[in-house]
Amino acid sequence: MKKALLTGTARRGRRTALGFVVAVAAVSGVNPAYAQSVFSSNTTPLPGLPDSQFGTAGTTSVTGGAATATWPTPTTQDDIDQGASRLYGPTAIPATQRPARPENTAENDDLNQPVEQDLNQQYDQPADDDTGPLDRTQWEERYREGADSPGMRLGTFVLRPSVNQSINTEVIRDHGSKETRNYLATGIRGTLTSDWSRHALTITGQGVYERNLNGSQNNADPNARIGADLRLDLADDTVAHITGNYSFEREDVADPNAVGNASEQAGVHQFETEASIEREVGRIHGLAAIGASRNVYTDAKLSDGSVFSMKDRDRTGIDGRLRLGYELSPAIIPFAEVALGHTSYDRRRDSAGYERSSDNYAARAGVAFDFGEKLRGELAGGYQRVAYEDSRLDAVNAFTADGNVSWSPRRGTDINIGLRSTVQDSTAAGQGGWAEYQLSSALAHQMRDHLVARLTGSATLRDFQGSGNNNVTWITGAGLTWSINRYLDMTGDVEYETTTGGGSDQDILRAGIGLTLRR
């Protein structure tokens, strides 16, 4: 589907929870992307991806909502000693992987040593330190330095923007009918990162604007998202985060809540904020957080020119969570997590007379792991319950499985997997909601120095408990990214999507080619 459908905790607005969740956030140096909240946000479950893996704006939907990966900043030995185990600290090269320095030698002395050439040395010894084989960490650093654009320095910040301009085509087949549209898409993506000696601020933004080349603009599917994360280093073992997010997207036509006979589906404005604090006491890792969200829906436009109000769905949620974990080793931390929340609709009763405000309860257990660039991530399983204030609406009870994994089986090949389970509110009379399970994957392989091949896939199952109307959406895609230079890429993608079951029978084929300019 062109956008990820999310759930029931006000994270996709479908619900939010006020709760407490116990858990360890992550291993020493684990990226925040791996420490997922019980109530997922409206982005893809995939972890952050580099620019070369996003593909063509307007065509790729599986990776479209992923965050932009930021490579680790240079880290001093003092940073490693004092903050190596911070839950959201930068990923640093462990001291055990760094070459040993001779005793009584200053850090910069080795840079001033003269080059010695010994013609009598053994044949199996390299003539120069730089000509020997590179280990994985050294190769990754050199590859990134050569491939990544340097960005623009703005005072104490570094801005890395990119713009993709593409031309695309889309063919939709729905219950025997066929519709084709050709359109231009402009995708903007950027990351603003602070370069402070203490604390850190990261702001990420992305958006896609589409314009049809023929016919009306009703089928255009714009979306935008911006987020900010302020990390406060309160003490050696205590870190606080304050985050804020805004997103806009149109409801997908395959969404069970989509309006039938609409020429333009409703737009969804979502606002989120959260404050969290993390603490390490020996091997114990803990996190406590509280957040709030707000969802506002625009009117849907019907084919006869009239509008359909969606104010029944406007709502506000508050959720809290606690998370607790135990460090078995620097690379493995099992954890437990619990949450409690409440969602309140602006209107006590909807147009059908139902009270849809609800309470949300969730718990899960899992493990966070970090084996360096080779393998890292988080996997968890649990249970979630959503109870509505209206006794006529059945509560939704669902087993959940969540997580994401980044695996690099060989040099130049990256596999990212994301798994999410959520509960969504329904707008149908007499129905409370449904459980939704989404699995996303992205594979990227560097075929040549400047050529990256990509494969993506996604499966979304909607489980309408107590009925046989379950449906499944499958998405598969392939693409290439040719890096002309460090500032300019050419992209090409094709994607196929199909939805079956529950009265749905829709197939969508998309293809596009574009240029990405980055700085």
Secondary structure, DSSP 8 states (H G I E B T S, - for coil): --S----TTTTSSS--------B---STT--GGGS--SS--SS-SS--B-GGGS--TTT--SSTT--B--------HHHHHHHTT-TT------GGGS----TT--TTGGGG------TTS-TTS-SSGGGS---HHHHHHHHHHHHS---EEETTEEEEEEEEEEEEEEEEEETTEEEEEEEEEEEEEEEEEE--SS-EEEEEEEEEEEEESSS-STT---EEEEEEEEEEEEETTEEEEEEEEEEEEE--TTSTTS-TTEEE--EEEEEEEEEEEEEEETTEEEEEEEEEEEEEE--EEETTS-EE--GGG-EEEEEEEEEEEE-SBTTEEEEEEEEEEEEEESSSS-TTS----EEEEEEEEEEEEE-TTSEEEEEEEEEEEEEESSTTS--EEEEEEEEEEEEEEETTEEEEEEEEEEEEE--STT--EEEEEEEEEEEEEEEETTEEEEEEEEEEEEE-TTSS--EEEEEEEEEEEEEEETTEEEEEEEEEEEEEETTEEEEEEEEEEEEEEE-
